[in-house]
Every structure is written in C-alpha cells, then in structure tokens.
Amino acid sequence: MIEVFKTNVTDHEVANMLLDQIHLTFIGYQANFDLEDCDKILRVCFDSGIIQPSLIIGLLKYFKYEAEILQENELSPIEEILLVK
C-alpha cells in the first residue's frame, strides 16, 4: 500500500529527521519526501499491511509540521506514474 501526503516541510534536514522518526516508529514503512514538488510530498509505502494515515499525520504534528492525505485526483501525471512503479 502507498499513501501520499501533502506537507509543509521545506528543509532537507527536517525531512531526513522526520524520515528517521517514521522508520523508527513504524517498522516496515518505507518513506521519502519530494521537497521539489509544490506540495512537498511525503510518500509512505508498506508492503505488509495497511498504512494508518492518522498516525503519520500525528507524528508530523508532534514535530510541529502539517500533513494531509493527497487525493488521487490531486496528483500530477508524473506522480501517478511513480505510484504505479
């Protein structure tokens, strides 16, 4: 399963810290940021089950950042291709 979030993270160091926290907190999750995207995308993948978006949103909120689920119809054509792969 893949979940895509729109965030307000703009700093690469902050993004790396948040990725570390996601990977430590949610064993098996693979996550990455695309800070070049206008929506500062966070992609989270979990091959072994369901992602609970509220927990990811809560984790970012704990560190004073915002995240919301990016609806499929909000994805650019390139993002849609990347999600398929």
Rosetta constraint file for C-alpha pairs under 8 A:
AtomPair CA 1 CA 45 HARMONIC 5.68 0.50
AtomPair CA 1 CA 46 HARMONIC 5.37 0.50
AtomPair CA 1 CA 47 HARMONIC 5.96 0.50
AtomPair CA 1 CA 49 HARMONIC 6.93 0.50
AtomPair CA 1 CA 50 HARMONIC 6.31 0.50
AtomPair CA 1 CA 51 HARMONIC 6.91 0.50
AtomPair CA 2 CA 43 HARMONIC 6.96 0.50
AtomPair CA 2 CA 44 HARMONIC 5.63 0.50
AtomPair CA 2 CA 45 HARMONIC 4.40 0.50
AtomPair CA 2 CA 46 HARMONIC 6.55 0.50
AtomPair CA 2 CA 51 HARMONIC 7.56 0.50
AtomPair CA 2 CA 83 HARMONIC 7.51 0.50
AtomPair CA 3 CA 43 HARMONIC 5.94 0.50
AtomPair CA 3 CA 44 HARMONIC 5.31 0.50
AtomPair CA 3 CA 45 HARMONIC 6.52 0.50
AtomPair CA 3 CA 51 HARMONIC 7.05 0.50
AtomPair CA 3 CA 53 HARMONIC 7.42 0.50
AtomPair CA 3 CA 69 HARMONIC 7.39 0.50
AtomPair CA 4 CA 41 HARMONIC 6.79 0.50
AtomPair CA 4 CA 42 HARMONIC 5.84 0.50
AtomPair CA 4 CA 43 HARMONIC 4.62 0.50
AtomPair CA 4 CA 44 HARMONIC 6.41 0.50
AtomPair CA 4 CA 69 HARMONIC 6.01 0.50
AtomPair CA 4 CA 70 HARMONIC 5.57 0.50
AtomPair CA 4 CA 71 HARMONIC 7.88 0.50
AtomPair CA 5 CA 41 HARMONIC 5.66 0.50
AtomPair CA 5 CA 42 HARMONIC 5.05 0.50
AtomPair CA 5 CA 43 HARMONIC 6.36 0.50
AtomPair CA 5 CA 67 HARMONIC 5.92 0.50
AtomPair CA 5 CA 68 HARMONIC 5.27 0.50
AtomPair CA 5 CA 69 HARMONIC 4.44 0.50
AtomPair CA 5 CA 70 HARMONIC 4.94 0.50
AtomPair CA 6 CA 39 HARMONIC 5.16 0.50
AtomPair CA 6 CA 40 HARMONIC 5.93 0.50
AtomPair CA 6 CA 41 HARMONIC 5.03 0.50
AtomPair CA 6 CA 42 HARMONIC 6.50 0.50
AtomPair CA 6 CA 67 HARMONIC 5.47 0.50
AtomPair CA 6 CA 68 HARMONIC 5.33 0.50
AtomPair CA 6 CA 69 HARMONIC 6.20 0.50
AtomPair CA 6 CA 70 HARMONIC 5.54 0.50
AtomPair CA 7 CA 39 HARMONIC 6.30 0.50
AtomPair CA 7 CA 40 HARMONIC 5.31 0.50
AtomPair CA 7 CA 41 HARMONIC 6.12 0.50
AtomPair CA 7 CA 42 HARMONIC 6.88 0.50
AtomPair CA 7 CA 65 HARMONIC 7.34 0.50
AtomPair CA 7 CA 66 HARMONIC 5.44 0.50
AtomPair CA 7 CA 67 HARMONIC 4.32 0.50
AtomPair CA 7 CA 68 HARMONIC 6.62 0.50
AtomPair CA 8 CA 39 HARMONIC 7.51 0.50
AtomPair CA 8 CA 40 HARMONIC 6.27 0.50
AtomPair CA 8 CA 65 HARMONIC 6.31 0.50
AtomPair CA 8 CA 66 HARMONIC 5.68 0.50
AtomPair CA 8 CA 67 HARMONIC 6.92 0.50
AtomPair CA 9 CA 14 HARMONIC 7.21 0.50
AtomPair CA 9 CA 15 HARMONIC 6.60 0.50
AtomPair CA 9 CA 35 HARMONIC 7.36 0.50
AtomPair CA 9 CA 40 HARMONIC 6.25 0.50
AtomPair CA 9 CA 65 HARMONIC 6.66 0.50
AtomPair CA 9 CA 66 HARMONIC 7.70 0.50
AtomPair CA 10 CA 14 HARMONIC 7.78 0.50
AtomPair CA 10 CA 15 HARMONIC 7.59 0.50
AtomPair CA 10 CA 35 HARMONIC 6.14 0.50
AtomPair CA 10 CA 40 HARMONIC 6.86 0.50
AtomPair CA 11 CA 15 HARMONIC 6.19 0.50
AtomPair CA 11 CA 35 HARMONIC 7.87 0.50
AtomPair CA 12 CA 16 HARMONIC 6.15 0.50
AtomPair CA 12 CA 35 HARMONIC 7.64 0.50
AtomPair CA 13 CA 17 HARMONIC 6.26 0.50
AtomPair CA 14 CA 18 HARMONIC 6.14 0.50
AtomPair CA 15 CA 19 HARMONIC 6.11 0.50
AtomPair CA 15 CA 33 HARMONIC 6.73 0.50
AtomPair CA 16 CA 20 HARMONIC 6.18 0.50
AtomPair CA 17 CA 21 HARMONIC 6.30 0.50
AtomPair CA 18 CA 22 HARMONIC 6.14 0.50
AtomPair CA 18 CA 60 HARMONIC 7.27 0.50
AtomPair CA 19 CA 23 HARMONIC 6.12 0.50
AtomPair CA 19 CA 31 HARMONIC 6.37 0.50
AtomPair CA 19 CA 32 HARMONIC 6.80 0.50
AtomPair CA 20 CA 24 HARMONIC 6.10 0.50
AtomPair CA 21 CA 25 HARMONIC 5.90 0.50
AtomPair CA 22 CA 26 HARMONIC 5.72 0.50
AtomPair CA 22 CA 29 HARMONIC 7.35 0.50
AtomPair CA 22 CA 31 HARMONIC 7.42 0.50
AtomPair CA 22 CA 56 HARMONIC 7.54 0.50
AtomPair CA 22 CA 59 HARMONIC 7.76 0.50
AtomPair CA 23 CA 27 HARMONIC 5.96 0.50
AtomPair CA 23 CA 28 HARMONIC 7.25 0.50
AtomPair CA 23 CA 29 HARMONIC 6.05 0.50
AtomPair CA 23 CA 30 HARMONIC 6.86 0.50
AtomPair CA 23 CA 31 HARMONIC 7.50 0.50
AtomPair CA 28 CA 46 HARMONIC 6.27 0.50
AtomPair CA 28 CA 47 HARMONIC 7.68 0.50
AtomPair CA 28 CA 48 HARMONIC 7.55 0.50
AtomPair CA 29 CA 44 HARMONIC 6.54 0.50
AtomPair CA 29 CA 45 HARMONIC 5.69 0.50
AtomPair CA 29 CA 46 HARMONIC 4.86 0.50
AtomPair CA 29 CA 47 HARMONIC 7.86 0.50
AtomPair CA 30 CA 44 HARMONIC 5.66 0.50
AtomPair CA 30 CA 45 HARMONIC 5.06 0.50
AtomPair CA 30 CA 46 HARMONIC 6.39 0.50
AtomPair CA 31 CA 42 HARMONIC 6.97 0.50
AtomPair CA 31 CA 43 HARMONIC 5.45 0.50
AtomPair CA 31 CA 44 HARMONIC 4.32 0.50
AtomPair CA 31 CA 45 HARMONIC 6.21 0.50
AtomPair CA 32 CA 42 HARMONIC 5.75 0.50
AtomPair CA 32 CA 43 HARMONIC 5.44 0.50
AtomPair CA 32 CA 44 HARMONIC 6.77 0.50
AtomPair CA 33 CA 40 HARMONIC 6.94 0.50
AtomPair CA 33 CA 41 HARMONIC 5.53 0.50
AtomPair CA 33 CA 42 HARMONIC 4.45 0.50
AtomPair CA 33 CA 43 HARMONIC 6.35 0.50
AtomPair CA 34 CA 40 HARMONIC 5.68 0.50
AtomPair CA 34 CA 41 HARMONIC 4.99 0.50
AtomPair CA 34 CA 42 HARMONIC 6.44 0.50
AtomPair CA 35 CA 39 HARMONIC 7.71 0.50
AtomPair CA 35 CA 40 HARMONIC 4.47 0.50
AtomPair CA 35 CA 41 HARMONIC 6.39 0.50
AtomPair CA 36 CA 40 HARMONIC 6.62 0.50
AtomPair CA 37 CA 41 HARMONIC 6.40 0.50
AtomPair CA 44 CA 51 HARMONIC 7.91 0.50
AtomPair CA 45 CA 51 HARMONIC 7.68 0.50
AtomPair CA 46 CA 50 HARMONIC 6.89 0.50
AtomPair CA 46 CA 51 HARMONIC 6.53 0.50
AtomPair CA 52 CA 56 HARMONIC 6.98 0.50
AtomPair CA 53 CA 57 HARMONIC 6.12 0.50
AtomPair CA 53 CA 69 HARMONIC 7.30 0.50
AtomPair CA 54 CA 58 HARMONIC 5.92 0.50
AtomPair CA 55 CA 59 HARMONIC 6.11 0.50
AtomPair CA 56 CA 60 HARMONIC 6.38 0.50
AtomPair CA 57 CA 61 HARMONIC 6.08 0.50
AtomPair CA 57 CA 66 HARMONIC 7.01 0.50
AtomPair CA 57 CA 67 HARMONIC 5.35 0.50
AtomPair CA 57 CA 68 HARMONIC 6.70 0.50
AtomPair CA 58 CA 62 HARMONIC 6.08 0.50
AtomPair CA 59 CA 63 HARMONIC 6.78 0.50
AtomPair CA 60 CA 64 HARMONIC 6.43 0.50
AtomPair CA 60 CA 65 HARMONIC 5.07 0.50
AtomPair CA 60 CA 66 HARMONIC 6.15 0.50
AtomPair CA 60 CA 67 HARMONIC 6.77 0.50
AtomPair CA 61 CA 65 HARMONIC 4.97 0.50
AtomPair CA 61 CA 66 HARMONIC 5.72 0.50
AtomPair CA 61 CA 67 HARMONIC 7.60 0.50
AtomPair CA 70 CA 74 HARMONIC 6.39 0.50
AtomPair CA 70 CA 75 HARMONIC 7.38 0.50
AtomPair CA 71 CA 75 HARMONIC 7.11 0.50
AtomPair CA 72 CA 80 HARMONIC 7.97 0.50
AtomPair CA 75 CA 79 HARMONIC 5.80 0.50
AtomPair CA 75 CA 80 HARMONIC 6.17 0.50
AtomPair CA 76 CA 80 HARMONIC 6.34 0.50
AtomPair CA 77 CA 81 HARMONIC 6.39 0.50
AtomPair CA 78 CA 82 HARMONIC 6.30 0.50
AtomPair CA 79 CA 83 HARMONIC 6.18 0.50
AtomPair CA 80 CA 84 HARMONIC 6.48 0.50
AtomPair CA 81 CA 85 HARMONIC 6.73 0.50
